[in-house]
């Protein structure tokens, strides 16, 4: 799931916490919902930036 759905490398997956992994899946699910996709994509991008700043991805 992490590599296919989230596009994470194995290294990123093993460095992440369970909370980060499930939060990422939740955000990805929201970004794929048909409701106001542009807002969800922006939220996911912001979340991804937070993970990058925390050196998770």
Backbone bond lengths (Angstrom), bond angles and torsions (degrees), N, CA, C in turn:
res aa  C-N    CA-C-N  psi(-1)  N-CA   C-N-CA  omega(-1)  CA-C   N-CA-C  phi
1 X - - - 1.439 - - 1.522 111.77 -
2 X 1.302 117.29 -44.90 1.459 119.46 -176.10 1.517 111.63 -62.51
3 X 1.309 117.06 -41.53 1.464 118.27 -178.82 1.523 111.44 -80.05
4 X 1.329 118.00 -38.00 1.458 120.65 -177.76 1.513 113.68 -77.44
5 X 1.311 116.91 -51.67 1.460 121.26 -175.01 1.526 111.42 -81.53
6 X 1.309 116.68 -44.36 1.463 120.42 -175.17 1.525 113.37 -94.07
7 X 1.315 116.77 -17.20 1.458 120.29 -178.87 1.525 113.08 76.86
8 X 1.330 116.62 20.76 1.464 120.81 -179.72 1.522 110.14 -81.76
9 X 1.308 115.47 147.14 1.463 120.47 171.08 1.528 107.86 -79.20
10 X 1.341 117.96 161.59 1.472 119.09 177.20 1.531 112.31 -56.40
11 X 1.321 116.79 -37.22 1.460 120.94 -179.84 1.532 111.15 -61.71
12 X 1.314 116.59 -42.59 1.466 120.82 179.00 1.523 109.95 -65.06
13 X 1.324 116.31 -43.60 1.460 119.89 179.51 1.527 110.95 -58.47
14 X 1.318 117.59 -47.82 1.469 120.19 -175.71 1.519 112.46 -70.92
15 X 1.338 118.16 -21.37 1.464 121.13 176.17 1.526 112.34 -84.17
16 X 1.326 117.30 -16.88 1.467 120.50 -176.90 1.529 110.92 -81.12
17 X 1.320 114.05 156.61 1.462 119.87 174.69 1.529 108.06 -89.94
18 X 1.323 117.83 162.18 1.469 118.96 175.24 1.531 111.83 -56.38
19 X 1.318 116.96 -37.66 1.465 120.36 179.04 1.533 110.57 -61.75
20 X 1.323 117.45 -45.90 1.465 121.01 179.76 1.527 111.19 -62.54
21 X 1.317 115.98 -41.29 1.458 120.35 -179.43 1.527 111.04 -63.26
22 X 1.330 117.22 -50.91 1.456 119.74 -177.67 1.524 112.37 -70.57
23 X 1.324 117.29 -32.69 1.463 119.85 175.19 1.525 110.29 -65.75
24 X 1.315 116.55 -37.97 1.462 120.75 177.28 1.513 111.32 -65.09
25 X 1.323 116.59 -42.78 1.470 119.60 176.85 1.522 110.92 -62.07
26 X 1.321 116.32 -41.18 1.464 120.10 179.61 1.527 110.92 -62.60
27 X 1.326 116.29 -45.02 1.459 120.03 179.23 1.529 111.30 -65.38
28 X 1.312 116.01 -37.98 1.470 119.61 178.08 1.527 110.58 -64.74
29 X 1.314 116.66 -40.30 1.463 121.02 177.41 1.519 110.13 -62.60
30 X 1.316 116.87 -43.44 1.461 120.59 178.22 1.520 110.80 -62.59
31 X 1.337 116.90 -39.95 1.464 119.61 -177.73 1.527 112.00 -69.80
32 X 1.319 117.49 -19.33 1.459 120.97 178.75 1.516 113.08 -96.94
33 X 1.325 117.28 0.80 1.457 119.53 179.58 1.526 109.23 -75.51
34 X 1.321 117.68 150.57 1.459 120.10 -178.54 1.533 114.00 -71.98
35 X 1.323 118.12 -11.73 1.464 121.88 -178.32 1.519 111.36 -81.01
36 X 1.298 117.14 117.76 1.461 124.31 174.46 1.518 112.71 40.69
37 X 1.284 115.67 67.49 1.456 122.62 -174.31 1.524 112.83 -60.41
38 X 1.306 118.73 -35.49 1.465 120.28 -176.29 1.532 111.63 -62.90
39 X 1.329 117.72 -40.59 1.465 120.37 177.48 1.523 111.05 -65.30
40 X 1.325 117.08 -41.84 1.456 120.86 -179.76 1.518 110.97 -65.11
41 X 1.312 117.37 -40.30 1.463 120.26 178.78 1.520 110.46 -64.29
42 X 1.317 117.20 -39.42 1.454 120.48 178.09 1.522 110.40 -65.84
43 X 1.327 117.80 -43.12 1.463 121.55 177.45 1.521 110.78 -59.67
44 X 1.333 116.84 -43.51 1.458 120.58 -179.98 1.526 110.46 -64.67
45 X 1.315 117.12 -40.45 1.465 121.00 179.06 1.533 110.37 -62.40
46 X 1.326 116.79 -41.87 1.458 120.23 177.72 1.523 111.32 -65.19
47 X 1.324 116.25 -40.93 1.458 120.53 178.38 1.530 110.39 -63.67
48 X 1.335 116.40 -42.28 1.459 120.69 179.12 1.532 110.59 -62.63
49 X 1.332 117.34 -39.25 1.463 120.47 177.48 1.517 111.14 -61.98
50 X 1.336 117.15 -38.82 1.462 120.35 177.49 1.526 110.29 -62.91
51 X 1.332 117.19 -41.56 1.463 120.62 178.51 1.519 110.41 -64.79
52 X 1.329 117.38 -39.86 1.456 120.79 179.14 1.516 110.89 -64.94
53 X 1.349 117.08 -41.90 1.466 119.70 177.77 1.529 111.08 -63.65
54 X 1.320 117.58 -29.95 1.458 121.32 179.19 1.529 111.60 -86.30
55 X 1.338 116.25 6.87 1.474 123.11 -179.94 1.526 112.77 59.30
56 X 1.328 116.27 33.93 1.462 120.42 176.22 1.516 109.38 -88.50
57 X 1.322 116.62 -37.84 1.468 120.87 177.07 1.492 110.56 -127.93
